[in-house]
Amino acid sequence: MSGNDGRGARPGPRRLLGIDLGEKRIGVALGNVETHSAAPLLTLRRARTIDDDARVIARLAAERQADCLVVGLPLNADGTEGPQAAITREWAEAVAAATGLPLRFRDERMSSVRAEERIGGPARGRSGGPPSAPQRDAHRARIDREAAALILQDELDATAGLTQESASRPGQPAERGQE
């Protein structure tokens, strides 16, 4: 079936905005379902309120024509949700409501470690010593956007696997929103 079925149904998402939420920064990545690729986009500084963050993400999603949000969910090592996962869910649901976009959560365990392995450590300081504070901040921001790209790529990989295995199954386990 294609097109609108009378209930506002749309084809699946084509452009995804991946988010790695931190206490101080938000790593953002952009993904494309057709090319099955995700790339780091930018790092935002957290605003004072969730509503302020939501406005920035809504504007960014509109500018990039994203039609779905994928937010990394910080699970405990045993796969259970702890206090940080609850904070992330609250934030993500407020952002999804502000953007009007569907929301998916993706396990983000080890995404920052994988991102640092991928890009390496921070550059040395001017005289070969430790990096300066601005260099450390820039490196952390880069890790945040790279982690967002890894989270988003994990979502694209999982979705492609589910689509190929069971195209008729409604939804995915990690999907939320539009309920």
Secondary structure, DSSP 8 states (H G I E B T S, - for coil): --S--SS------SEEEEEEE-SSEEEEEEEETTTTEEEEEEEEE--SSHHHHHHHHHHHHHHTT--EEEEEE-B-TTS-B-HHHHHHHHHHHHHHHHHT--EEEEE-TTHHHHHHHHH-S----TTSSS--HHHHHHHHHHHHHHHHHHHHHHHHHHHHHHHHH-TTS-S-TTEE---
